[in-house]
Amino acid sequence: MKLKSTLAAAVSAVVIAAAPLAAVAYGSSGNKSTTAPVAKADIVDTAVAAGQFNTLAKALTAAGLVDTLKGPGPFTVFAPTDAAFAKIPADKLNALLADKAALTKVLTYHVVGARVMAADVKTGAVKTVQGTPLNVVASSSGVMVNNARVIKTDIAATNGVIHVIDTVVLPN
């Protein structure tokens, strides 16, 4: 319960702190798109239904974050695929999955406490729920989040949006 309340407080803090980041994350006007494709399920159920996030679902369960990401949000999740997790050596991935504190730190580093659609992404630092900012680079060749390439965008969920990435990003 303490982890859930800590994460909920962090999400609230990020949502409140998102306003100063608006110029970086959403462009100089600070306006962000409020239109999104119609969603039928929350972020967790949407990811599970996609079939390419089995390791992420396992990790969310191990970290005790499923209920949080089924909550009201809004959230933007940069979701690593199973192939992205497979890039991590098996012994290191198993150790991460067994270390709830480290796993929570990594997973919450993939979450932004606001709905950010692809059309609203701009180059700059975006604060995560974990607290450390992600470095987002938007260019004509696509969007990079730290060292991960965004390979699919705007998967709508009732409580946010998922952007698929090809690499697990790690906080400093």
N, CA, C and O of each residue as an XYZ file, in Angstrom:
688
protein
N       0.822     -1.201      0.000
C       0.000      0.000      0.000
C       0.862      1.259      0.000
O       0.520      2.251     -0.645
N       1.998      1.216      0.737
C       2.854      2.390      0.789
C       3.369      2.744     -0.603
O       3.408      3.920     -0.968
N       3.766      1.731     -1.387
C       4.268      1.978     -2.739
C       3.177      2.610     -3.600
O       3.435      3.551     -4.351
N       1.953      2.082     -3.483
C       0.844      2.616     -4.274
C       0.573      4.072     -3.899
O       0.359      4.905     -4.780
N       0.580      4.386     -2.608
C       0.323      5.764     -2.208
C       1.484      6.673     -2.582
O       1.276      7.838     -2.922
N       2.717      6.145     -2.522
C       3.882      6.930     -2.935
C       3.805      7.238     -4.428
O       4.062      8.367     -4.847
N       3.453      6.232     -5.228
C       3.343      6.447     -6.669
C       2.195      7.400     -6.977
O       2.323      8.266     -7.843
N       1.082      7.249     -6.279
C      -0.046      8.151     -6.506
C       0.352      9.588     -6.182
O      -0.029     10.509     -6.905
N       1.109      9.792     -5.112
C       1.574     11.134     -4.764
C       2.534     11.661     -5.822
O       2.489     12.838     -6.179
N       3.403     10.782     -6.322
C       4.350     11.200     -7.365
C       3.612     11.585     -8.634
O       3.964     12.568     -9.287
N       2.578     10.807     -8.990
C       1.789     11.135    -10.184
C       1.123     12.485     -9.997
O       1.130     13.310    -10.911
N       0.545     12.724     -8.818
C      -0.085     14.021     -8.560
C       0.924     15.145     -8.677
O       0.627     16.189     -9.257
N       2.117     14.943     -8.130
C       3.155     15.972     -8.198
C       3.572     16.231     -9.635
O       3.804     17.377    -10.018
N       3.670     15.171    -10.435
C       4.069     15.346    -11.831
C       2.991     16.086    -12.604
O       3.300     16.957    -13.418
N       1.729     15.751    -12.362
C       0.644     16.440    -13.058
C       0.659     17.921    -12.700
O       0.479     18.769    -13.574
N       0.870     18.240    -11.432
C       0.936     19.638    -11.011
C       2.169     20.306    -11.602
O       2.111     21.461    -12.023
N       3.294     19.577    -11.636
C       4.536     20.149    -12.147
C       4.597     20.173    -13.665
O       5.530     20.746    -14.228
N       3.636     19.571    -14.339
C       3.672     19.489    -15.803
C       3.544     20.854    -16.464
O       4.049     21.045    -17.570
N       2.885     21.802    -15.820
C       2.694     23.118    -16.443
C       4.000     23.783    -16.848
O       4.080     24.277    -17.973
N       5.046     23.830    -15.993
C       6.291     24.445    -16.434
C       6.954     23.696    -17.578
O       7.709     24.293    -18.345
N       6.688     22.405    -17.708
C       7.281     21.633    -18.782
C       6.511     21.798    -20.087
O       6.974     21.349    -21.135
N       5.363     22.425    -20.040
C       4.511     22.514    -21.220
C       5.228     23.154    -22.399
O       5.046     22.719    -23.536
N       6.027     24.162    -22.158
C       6.708     24.828    -23.268
C       7.686     23.885    -23.958
O       7.889     23.978    -25.169
N       8.289     22.985    -23.202
C       9.218     22.029    -23.800
C       8.452     20.858    -24.409
O       8.691     20.476    -25.554
N       7.538     20.300    -23.637
C       6.875     19.078    -24.075
C       5.812     19.319    -25.135
O       5.568     18.450    -25.972
N       5.182     20.471    -25.112
C       4.040     20.672    -25.985
C       4.191     21.842    -26.942
O       3.247     22.167    -27.662
N       5.332     22.471    -26.969
C       5.494     23.628    -27.843
C       5.336     24.912    -27.050
O       4.933     24.883    -25.887
N       5.643     26.010    -27.659
C       5.682     27.269    -26.927
C       4.322     27.750    -26.463
O       4.244     28.529    -25.513
N       3.257     27.316    -27.097
C       1.941     27.799    -26.684
C       1.465     27.107    -25.419
O       0.599     27.630    -24.717
N       2.025     25.922    -25.114
C       1.585     25.193    -23.932
C       0.306     24.424    -24.171
O      -0.172     23.739    -23.267
N      -0.261     24.515    -25.357
C      -1.488     23.793    -25.642
C      -1.176     22.363    -26.002
O      -0.246     22.085    -26.760
N      -1.955     21.467    -25.456
C      -1.783     20.082    -25.842
C      -3.106     19.565    -26.374
O      -4.182     20.022    -25.988
N      -2.995     18.621    -27.250
C      -4.173     18.068    -27.881
C      -5.022     17.355    -26.842
O      -4.499     16.640    -25.987
N      -6.305     17.549    -26.916
C      -7.199     16.831    -26.017
C      -7.999     15.801    -26.785
O      -8.783     15.063    -26.190
N      -7.820     15.735    -28.080
C      -8.530     14.743    -28.856
C      -7.660     13.509    -28.999
O      -6.478     13.594    -29.333
N      -8.257     12.383    -28.743
C      -7.548     11.116    -28.837
C      -8.501     10.089    -29.417
O      -9.719     10.241    -29.314
N      -7.963      9.054    -30.021
C      -8.830      7.989    -30.507
C      -9.652      7.419    -29.350
O      -9.204      7.421    -28.203
N     -10.834      6.941    -29.650
C     -11.706      6.389    -28.625
C     -11.090      5.096    -28.093
O     -10.707      4.211    -28.858
N     -11.004      5.009    -26.781
C     -10.403      3.849    -26.132
C     -11.473      3.047    -25.412
O     -12.494      3.586    -24.983
N     -11.224      1.760    -25.290
C     -12.183      0.883    -24.628
C     -11.662      0.301    -23.324
O     -12.436     -0.222    -22.523
N     -10.333      0.391    -23.103
C      -9.741     -0.219    -21.911
C      -8.641      0.674    -21.360
O      -8.135      1.556    -22.053
N      -8.277      0.432    -20.099
C      -7.196      1.192    -19.472
C      -5.847      0.781    -20.059
O      -5.769     -0.126    -20.888
N      -4.796      1.454    -19.623
C      -3.457      1.222    -20.169
C      -3.019     -0.236    -20.004
O      -2.499     -0.829    -20.948
N      -3.218     -0.811    -18.840
C      -2.768     -2.184    -18.593
C      -3.509     -3.160    -19.499
O      -2.877     -3.985    -20.160
N      -4.828     -3.082    -19.542
C      -5.595     -4.014    -20.362
C      -5.329     -3.810    -21.855
O      -5.326     -4.773    -22.622
N      -5.110     -2.578    -22.262
C      -4.780     -2.292    -23.661
C      -3.441     -2.915    -24.024
O      -3.303     -3.515    -25.090
N      -2.457     -2.776    -23.147
C      -1.134     -3.356    -23.396
C      -1.196     -4.883    -23.441
O      -0.604     -5.505    -24.323
N      -1.900     -5.475    -22.506
C      -2.016     -6.933    -22.471
C      -2.698     -7.439    -23.739
O      -2.268     -8.437    -24.319
N      -3.754     -6.759    -24.169
C      -4.486     -7.180    -25.370
C      -3.623     -7.093    -26.628
O      -3.849     -7.838    -27.581
N      -2.646     -6.199    -26.643
C      -1.792     -6.032    -27.825
C      -0.915     -7.259    -28.069
O      -0.524     -7.520    -29.207
N      -0.602     -8.012    -27.017
C       0.147     -9.250    -27.168
C       1.651     -9.120    -27.284
O       2.347    -10.134    -27.345
N       2.180     -7.895    -27.318
C       3.629     -7.727    -27.440
C       4.271     -7.130    -26.197
O       5.425     -6.703    -26.219
N       3.500     -7.108    -25.108
C       3.990     -6.509    -23.866
C       3.905     -7.492    -22.692
O       3.619     -7.084    -21.566
N       4.145     -8.763    -22.944
C       4.040     -9.767    -21.884
C       5.053     -9.534    -20.775
O       4.719     -9.666    -19.597
N       6.289     -9.189    -21.134
C       7.309     -8.944    -20.115
C       6.976     -7.687    -19.323
O       7.167     -7.650    -18.107
N       6.482     -6.663    -20.002
C       6.069     -5.444    -19.305
C       4.950     -5.763    -18.314
O       4.983     -5.296    -17.175
N       3.974     -6.543    -18.732
C       2.871     -6.912    -17.833
C       3.391     -7.685    -16.626
O       2.950     -7.452    -15.501
N       4.327     -8.602    -16.858
C       4.932     -9.362    -15.761
C       5.669     -8.422    -14.808
O       5.577     -8.562    -13.589
N       6.397     -7.469    -15.376
C       7.146     -6.514    -14.562
C       6.206     -5.615    -13.753
O       6.457     -5.360    -12.575
N       5.141     -5.142    -14.370
C       4.170     -4.302    -13.652
C       3.555     -5.062    -12.488
O       3.339     -4.496    -11.416
N       3.272     -6.338    -12.696
C       2.724     -7.172    -11.625
C       3.745     -7.341    -10.512
O       3.413     -7.189     -9.336
N       4.989     -7.654    -10.873
C       6.051     -7.847     -9.873
C       6.300     -6.586     -9.056
O       6.618     -6.664     -7.869
N       6.155     -5.423     -9.690
C       6.388     -4.152     -8.999
C       5.155     -3.664     -8.243
O       5.245     -2.701     -7.480
N       4.022     -4.300     -8.437
C       2.795     -3.869     -7.768
C       2.208     -2.599     -8.362
O       1.549     -1.833     -7.659
N       2.443     -2.367     -9.656
C       1.980     -1.126    -10.295
C       0.737     -1.290    -11.158
O       0.268     -0.319    -11.752
N       0.199     -2.495    -11.239
C      -0.955     -2.730    -12.107
C      -2.131     -1.853    -11.701
O      -2.720     -1.177    -12.545
N      -2.480     -1.856    -10.415
C      -3.632     -1.061     -9.964
C      -3.437      0.425    -10.235
O      -4.384      1.120    -10.602
N      -2.229      0.906    -10.058
C      -1.952      2.318    -10.307
C      -2.197      2.666    -11.769
O      -2.846      3.668    -12.070
N      -1.678      1.840    -12.682
C      -1.846      2.132    -14.113
C      -3.227      1.759    -14.636
O      -3.535      2.000    -15.803
N      -4.050      1.178    -13.788
C      -5.457      0.988    -14.108
C      -6.284      2.152    -13.540
O      -7.488      2.245    -13.776
N      -5.614      3.036    -12.787
C      -6.273      4.178    -12.155
C      -6.642      5.250    -13.164
O      -6.471      5.069    -14.369
N      -7.154      6.375    -12.660
C      -7.715      7.405    -13.539
C      -6.716      8.131    -14.437
O      -7.096      8.648    -15.487
N      -5.445      8.176    -14.040
C      -4.476      8.878    -14.890
C      -4.732     10.369    -14.912
O      -5.230     10.919    -13.929
N      -4.410     11.030    -15.989
C      -3.942     10.478    -17.259
C      -2.456     10.129    -17.211
O      -1.676     10.746    -16.485
N      -2.090      9.126    -18.001
C      -0.713      8.681    -18.104
C      -0.309      8.599    -19.570
O      -1.136      8.352    -20.447
N       0.964      8.809    -19.813
C       1.575      8.441    -21.083
C       2.622      7.402    -20.723
O       3.495      7.650    -19.891
N       2.530      6.245    -21.349
C       3.476      5.169    -21.077
C       4.300      4.914    -22.339
O       3.761      4.633    -23.409
N       5.610      5.019    -22.185
C       6.534      4.610    -23.235
C       6.791      3.129    -22.966
O       7.616      2.771    -22.125
N       6.071      2.275    -23.695
C       6.032      0.847    -23.390
C       7.039      0.043    -24.196
O       6.933     -0.040    -25.420
N       8.019     -0.553    -23.513
C       8.964     -1.423    -24.213
C       8.288     -2.745    -24.589
O       7.549     -3.325    -23.793
N       8.549     -3.204    -25.798
C       8.008     -4.480    -26.252
C       8.770     -5.635    -25.607
O       9.775     -5.436    -24.925
N       8.268     -6.839    -25.840
C       8.985     -8.027    -25.371
C      10.373     -8.080    -26.000
O      11.338     -8.472    -25.343
N      10.478     -7.687    -27.265
C      11.782     -7.663    -27.947
C      12.730     -6.664    -27.285
O      13.937     -6.899    -27.227
N      12.191     -5.554    -26.788
C      13.028     -4.570    -26.086
C      13.576     -5.165    -24.788
O      14.754     -4.997    -24.472
N      12.725     -5.852    -24.048
C      13.192     -6.499    -22.816
C      14.195     -7.613    -23.126
O      15.096     -7.874    -22.329
N      14.045     -8.265    -24.275
C      14.952     -9.350    -24.651
C      16.372     -8.846    -24.918
O      17.311     -9.642    -24.934
N      16.542     -7.547    -25.128
C      17.874     -6.967    -25.309
C      18.674     -6.961    -24.003
O      19.900     -6.853    -24.025
N      17.986     -7.076    -22.880
C      18.647     -7.115    -21.576
C      19.094     -8.555    -21.326
O      18.289     -9.477    -21.453
N      20.361     -8.762    -20.974
C      20.810    -10.137    -20.687
C      19.895    -10.796    -19.652
O      19.478    -10.155    -18.688
N      19.591    -12.068    -19.855
C      18.626    -12.792    -19.019
C      18.931    -12.688    -17.532
O      18.015    -12.501    -16.732
N      20.200    -12.805    -17.143
C      20.536    -12.746    -15.717
C      20.227    -11.358    -15.144
O      19.754    -11.245    -14.013
N      20.492    -10.306    -15.922
C      20.209     -8.947    -15.444
C      18.709     -8.676    -15.405
O      18.223     -8.016    -14.487
N      17.971     -9.181    -16.397
C      16.519     -9.004    -16.400
C      15.896     -9.738    -15.223
O      15.031     -9.189    -14.541
N      16.325    -10.977    -14.974
C      15.792    -11.735    -13.835
C      16.106    -11.044    -12.513
O      15.265    -11.010    -11.614
N      17.314    -10.493    -12.391
C      17.675     -9.767    -11.170
C      16.800     -8.525    -11.007
O      16.364     -8.212     -9.899
N      16.543     -7.818    -12.108
C      15.685     -6.638    -12.051
C      14.265     -7.023    -11.642
O      13.663     -6.359    -10.798
N      13.731     -8.082    -12.229
C      12.375     -8.523    -11.893
C      12.252     -8.961    -10.438
O      11.163     -8.924     -9.865
N      13.362     -9.374     -9.842
C      13.362     -9.818     -8.444
C      13.575     -8.674     -7.454
O      13.360     -8.858     -6.256
N      13.984     -7.518     -7.918
C      14.271     -6.361     -7.061
C      13.156     -5.334     -7.234
O      13.204     -4.495     -8.133
N      12.164     -5.410     -6.370
C      10.961     -4.591     -6.520
C      11.269     -3.092     -6.545
O      10.679     -2.359     -7.338
N      12.173     -2.630     -5.699
C      12.495     -1.198     -5.658
C      13.147     -0.747     -6.965
O      12.764      0.280     -7.525
N      14.126     -1.507     -7.451
C      14.795     -1.151     -8.711
C      13.826     -1.250     -9.881
O      13.839     -0.405    -10.776
N      12.992     -2.271     -9.873
C      12.013     -2.470    -10.941
C      11.014     -1.318    -10.975
O      10.677     -0.818    -12.049
N      10.546     -0.901     -9.818
C       9.610      0.220     -9.744
C      10.258      1.492    -10.294
O       9.618      2.261    -11.012
N      11.523      1.707     -9.954
C      12.242      2.877    -10.449
C      12.319      2.859    -11.977
O      12.092      3.883    -12.622
N      12.637      1.705    -12.551
C      12.740      1.589    -14.008
C      11.367      1.767    -14.659
O      11.238      2.512    -15.631
N      10.357      1.102    -14.140
C       9.027      1.170    -14.767
C       8.421      2.569    -14.685
O       7.837      3.044    -15.659
N       8.550      3.230    -13.543
C       7.971      4.569    -13.420
C       8.741      5.600    -14.239
O       8.244      6.698    -14.487
N       9.959      5.245    -14.659
C      10.739      6.092    -15.562
C      10.151      6.070    -16.976
O      10.480      6.930    -17.793
N       9.298      5.110    -17.266
C       8.633      4.991    -18.567
C       7.269      5.682    -18.584
O       6.549      5.604    -19.580
N       6.908      6.357    -17.488
C       5.568      6.930    -17.366
C       5.637      8.432    -17.138
O       6.407      8.916    -16.309
N       4.815      9.161    -17.893
C       4.647     10.602    -17.719
C       3.239     10.810    -17.171
O       2.293     10.167    -17.627
N       3.099     11.695    -16.204
C       1.819     11.923    -15.553
C       0.914     12.884    -16.308
O       0.362     13.808    -15.711
N       0.756     12.685    -17.591
C      -0.126     13.485    -18.441
C      -0.336     12.711    -19.733
O       0.456     11.829    -20.066
N      -1.392     13.033    -20.458
C      -1.619     12.411    -21.763
C      -0.881     13.260    -22.805
O      -1.200     14.434    -22.996
N       0.100     12.660    -23.471
C       0.877     13.357    -24.494
C       0.730     12.576    -25.799
O       1.282     11.486    -25.946
N      -0.007     13.137    -26.727
C      -0.202     12.502    -28.024
C       1.006     12.798    -28.914
O       1.717     13.777    -28.687
N       1.237     11.969    -29.910
C       2.411     12.105    -30.782
C       2.486     13.484    -31.430
O       3.574     14.045    -31.563
N       1.364     14.025    -31.828
C       1.357     15.335    -32.486
C       1.830     16.445    -31.563
O       2.200     17.522    -32.031
N       1.824     16.201    -30.263
C       2.194     17.213    -29.279
C       3.641     17.096    -28.807
O       4.110     17.927    -28.028
N       4.341     16.082    -29.270
C       5.711     15.840    -28.802
C       6.671     16.840    -29.431
O       6.654     17.067    -30.641
N       7.495     17.424    -28.598
C       8.560     18.349    -29.022
C       9.854     17.898    -28.363
O       9.834     17.214    -27.340
N      10.966     18.281    -28.947
C      12.269     17.965    -28.373
C      12.427     18.656    -27.019
O      12.080     19.827    -26.867
N      12.946     17.928    -26.049
C      13.217     18.498    -24.738
C      13.129     17.458    -23.642
O      12.920     16.272    -23.900
N      13.289     17.914    -22.438
C      13.208     17.048    -21.261
C      11.766     16.956    -20.796
O      11.060     17.962    -20.726
N      11.335     15.749    -20.480
C       9.986     15.523    -19.983
C      10.092     14.756    -18.674
O      10.643     13.656    -18.636
N       9.569     15.331    -17.610
C       9.658     14.710    -16.295
C       8.787     13.464    -16.225
O       7.638     13.461    -16.667
N       9.358     12.410    -15.661
C       8.641     11.149    -15.503
C       8.046     11.049    -14.107
O       8.366     11.845    -13.224
N       7.184     10.068    -13.919
C       6.634      9.796    -12.594
C       7.755      9.423    -11.631
O       7.672      9.724    -10.440
N       8.795      8.777    -12.129
C       9.946      8.388    -11.300
C      10.689      9.621    -10.799
O      11.324      9.576     -9.746
N      10.616     10.723    -11.547
C      11.247     11.965    -11.122
C      12.376     12.430    -12.019
O      12.648     13.628    -12.102
N      13.027     11.510    -12.685
C      14.125     11.855    -13.589
C      13.549     12.118    -14.975
O      12.722     11.340    -15.452
N      13.967     13.195    -15.629
C      13.401     13.477    -16.951
C      13.925     12.547    -18.042
O      15.064     12.083    -18.002
N      13.063     12.295    -19.003
C      13.448     11.605    -20.231
C      13.906     12.668    -21.216
O      13.387     13.784    -21.215
N      14.878     12.327    -22.059
C      15.305     13.221    -23.117
C      14.585     12.818    -24.398
O      14.828     11.745    -24.948
N      13.703     13.685    -24.861
C      12.924     13.405    -26.067
C      13.506     14.212    -27.218
O      13.720     15.418    -27.102
N      13.758     13.528    -28.334
C      14.250     14.193    -29.537
C      13.302     13.855    -30.673
O      13.191     12.700    -31.084
N      12.621     14.876    -31.176
C      11.710     14.712    -32.309
C      12.398     15.274    -33.544
O      12.825     16.429    -33.558
N      12.502     14.442    -34.589
C      13.144     14.884    -35.824
C      12.396     14.286    -37.012
O      11.431     13.540    -36.848
N      12.857     14.625    -38.191
C      12.215     14.097    -39.392
C      12.375     12.577    -39.499
O      11.620     11.926    -40.222
N      13.340     12.018    -38.793
C      13.525     10.566    -38.831
C      12.745      9.837    -37.742
O      12.814      8.611    -37.650
N      12.014     10.565    -36.927
C      11.199      9.941    -35.890
C      11.459     10.540    -34.520
O      12.058     11.607    -34.386
N      10.990      9.823    -33.509
C      11.132     10.287    -32.129
C      11.979      9.288    -31.355
O      11.775      8.076    -31.421
N      12.934      9.842    -30.620
C      13.769      9.050    -29.717
C      13.457      9.481    -28.288
O      13.283     10.666    -28.007
N      13.388      8.511    -27.402
C      13.230      8.755    -25.974
C      14.468      8.147    -25.331
O      14.585      6.928    -25.205
N      15.395      9.019    -24.924
C      16.737      8.580    -24.520
C      17.327      7.786    -25.683
O      17.487      8.322    -26.779
N      17.650      6.523    -25.457
C      18.240      5.706    -26.523
C      17.223      4.791    -27.204
O      17.604      3.903    -27.966
N      15.952      4.997    -26.940
C      14.892      4.154    -27.504
C      14.171      4.873    -28.636
O      13.872      6.064    -28.542
N      13.902      4.145    -29.688
C      13.134      4.681    -30.814
C      11.651      4.399    -30.568
O      11.270      3.287    -30.202
N      10.830      5.415    -30.772
C       9.382      5.222    -30.701
C       8.972      4.564    -32.016
O       9.162      5.136    -33.090
N       8.406      3.355    -31.925
C       8.079      2.600    -33.128
C       6.585      2.580    -33.441
O       6.194      2.206    -34.547
N       5.765      2.968    -32.503
C       4.321      3.088    -32.729
C       3.788      4.094    -31.723
O       4.204      4.105    -30.564
N       2.866      4.937    -32.169
C       2.359      5.998    -31.305
C       0.843      5.936    -31.142
O       0.126      5.258    -31.879
N       0.404      6.676    -30.143
C      -1.019      6.976    -29.939
C      -1.924      5.753    -29.822
O      -2.990      5.708    -30.436
N      -1.505      4.769    -29.041
C      -2.392      3.660    -28.721
C      -3.253      4.148    -27.554
O      -2.787      4.255    -26.419
N      -4.490      4.435    -27.854
C      -5.377      5.070    -26.881
C      -5.833      4.103    -25.802
O      -6.124      2.935    -26.063
N      -5.887      4.621    -24.591
C      -6.436      3.905    -23.450
C      -7.385      4.868    -22.741
O      -7.300      6.081    -22.932
N      -8.274      4.337    -21.939
C      -9.243      5.192    -21.264
C      -8.588      6.149    -20.282
O      -9.152      7.198    -19.969
N      -7.407      5.799    -19.795
C      -6.729      6.640    -18.809
C      -5.391      7.182    -19.315
O      -4.532      7.563    -18.520
N      -5.218      7.214    -20.631
C      -3.984      7.767    -21.165
C      -3.671      7.250    -22.553
O      -4.563      6.940    -23.343
N      -2.379      7.166    -22.827
C      -1.925      6.765    -24.154
C      -0.624      5.973    -24.023
O       0.170      6.203    -23.111
N      -0.427      5.043    -24.946
C       0.790      4.244    -24.994
C       1.539      4.592    -26.273
O       0.951      4.686    -27.350
N       2.851      4.783    -26.131
C       3.751      4.896    -27.273
C       4.728      3.732    -27.135
O       5.336      3.558    -26.079
N       4.881      2.950    -28.171
C       5.708      1.747    -28.136
C       7.162      2.121    -28.423
O       7.451      2.857    -29.366
N       8.074      1.601    -27.591
C       9.503      1.857    -27.794
C      10.251      0.529    -27.955
O       9.803     -0.522    -27.498
N      11.405      0.617    -28.622
C      12.161     -0.594    -28.959
C      13.277     -0.943    -27.974
O      14.008     -1.911    -28.185
N      13.412     -0.171    -26.913
C      14.477     -0.397    -25.930
C      13.966      0.012    -24.549
O      13.234      0.994    -24.423
N      14.345     -0.728    -23.529
C      14.014     -0.355    -22.159
C      14.925      0.818    -21.794
O      16.145      0.728    -21.935
N      14.329      1.919    -21.324
C      15.131      3.070    -20.916
C      15.398      2.989    -19.416
O      14.531      2.603    -18.632
N      16.617      3.363    -19.040
C      17.024      3.243    -17.637
C      17.357      4.614    -17.066
O      18.058      5.399    -17.704
N      16.857      4.909    -15.858
C      17.181      6.187    -15.232
C      18.646      6.229    -14.817
O      19.261      5.191    -14.573
N      19.197      7.428    -14.740
C      20.595      7.581    -14.318
C      20.770      7.263    -12.857
O      21.883      7.340    -12.337
